[in-house]
Amino acid sequence: MTKSQKKDLIRIIVVGCMLAALMILFHTGVIPELPEGGYNFLGLGLFMVPYIIIAYEVIAKAARNISHGQVFDENFLMLVATIGAFVVGEFEEGVAVMLFYQVGELFESIAVGKSRQSIKELMDIAPEYANIEVDGKIEQVDPDDVGIGSVIIVRPGEKIPLDGIVISGESRVDTSSLTGESVPRTVKEGDEVISGCVNENMTLTVKTTKEFEDSTVSKILELVENAGSKKTKTEKFISKFAKYYTPIVVFAALAVFIIPGCITGDWFMWLERACTFLVVSCPCALVISVPMGFFAGIGVASRMGILIKGSNYLESAAELKTMVFDKTGTLTQGVFEITEVAPAEGVTENELLETAAYAEQMSTHPIAEVIKQRYAEIGGETNLDQLRDVQEISGHGVEAYLRDEMIMAGNHKLMVKNGIDVMEQVSVGTICYVAKAGKYLGHIIISDVVKEEAKEAIANLKKEGVAQTVMLTGDRKAVGEAVAKELGLDDVYTDLLPSDKVEKVEELLKDDSKRKLGFVGDGINDAPVLAESDIGFAMGAIGSDAAIEAADIVIMDDDVRKIATTARISKYTLGIVKQNITFALVVKIGIIILSAFGLTNMWVAVFGDVGVAVICILNSMRILRKKNGFLK
């Protein structure tokens, strides 16, 4: 509990004791009852003391808002209602209404603080310093002052301040604050580490690859800080509803007071009923509980390594009906291995690998890396001085000149484009065709490994109501269909260029504009498709910065099963929000009807306002306690 909350609690206890004492004095006759046809000014004076103590903040807020032109809000309603209670001589109820209103405000403050705790814990991942060696001594500097290529020292127990590559040391790294995974992972020389993780047991020397403002921890903090700015349709409706609802309530209360008062002449009775009407009509329960429910949903998701950029995306996740997947790095591990080297007749395996390695020399594609690695393993070396005019052709492959001879490595379309006669091979793996000086040298088959959890992820999505699962890939038809069959996908589209993927998503969106479509990818070429879809999911651990920037939801540990978990959190959160709205409206409308017929009093109205708000807040808190329940 914060200092401010403790101060409010003390004030509530003091006023509660004062109110109890005055009520005893009032009902034992020590304070005279209201005289016939008169007004109890002594009672007014005595009860005004605890009222001012408990209500001064509400009075100040109401005055400040009125001065800014914002007349109709809950502070104004409480002020008018309680002053009305004092006017009709209901001193106890006037103080009690304000007292319980402040109890509700305190409870809300504590509950919101708890719902924000998971976000605050996430914000604690921000490193305070970085260790740099200067003249043989370790100095602590601001992470913002560390440039790319700097060498930093990360001691046991310290946070890794910037993204980088381990150049010496081996240690366990706690990634739970980023990914939600409790099991630490071991990193050693050559491994990539990301900022925000905690080094556990051994000193690491890291060469930075990004500046702090571009590092993982900085990106995450930016996402979290901006998450509350994007409102859901429900939140927007409630905000608009409250804007028009409150003045309508005030004028309706005036009607309850004036019209029957003119007819019956009993102004005091109808003023009391109008005040009861005002108290119960306060929209606090709706205004507080709806955004709090979505904030709790975002909070529990963040603790599980799912970063949601706005509550509007959390709301949309419940309506996912079509889920589109990129293949490599999303449904597959993106870890390639050569399964076959097939030189053409009269060509040696070494010549085939050498030409392919030279062609792929400037590429950073995983397939290129595997080919270069295999060539190095057989003792091959490349001389870049012999290579020129390297050109990467999107969706085809690579062309270059080696020792003044044109070489190429890529798919069958690249061979056809250059007029090289070669029979298209059929294989589950990716086939890299190689040619030199117009002559076909052979092909290399590289296979990608399907993620163990991918099949379970597809099944879980279907359980969550996703009607159509689709895979888009640049791979050949045989490869795509084999993966789709293994995972149980509904549709697969193959041989696609990056631009083709965008067109295909646009087609799927047009097929049924009312159905929410999600896309999950990890590469820079997925960024346009992520932006085009209703909800874009990025694989955050291996995903490119462009993909993470374009996505609406980031899965920090690349576990594709967490897409279904997101849908589950979304549906549960929406269910809680709808429960709160229904409960608040039903109770308030019921009490309003009863108060109009004089069948209730202001004490019941207090429950209709503060009690309902507290119950709705407690209901929203259930989201935070259900973290493990979302894992299936």
Summary of the structure (lengths in Angstrom):
residues: 632
radius of gyration: 33.4
end to end distance: 34.0
largest distance: 120.2
contacts: 2191
relative contact order: 0.10
helix: 54%
strand: 19%
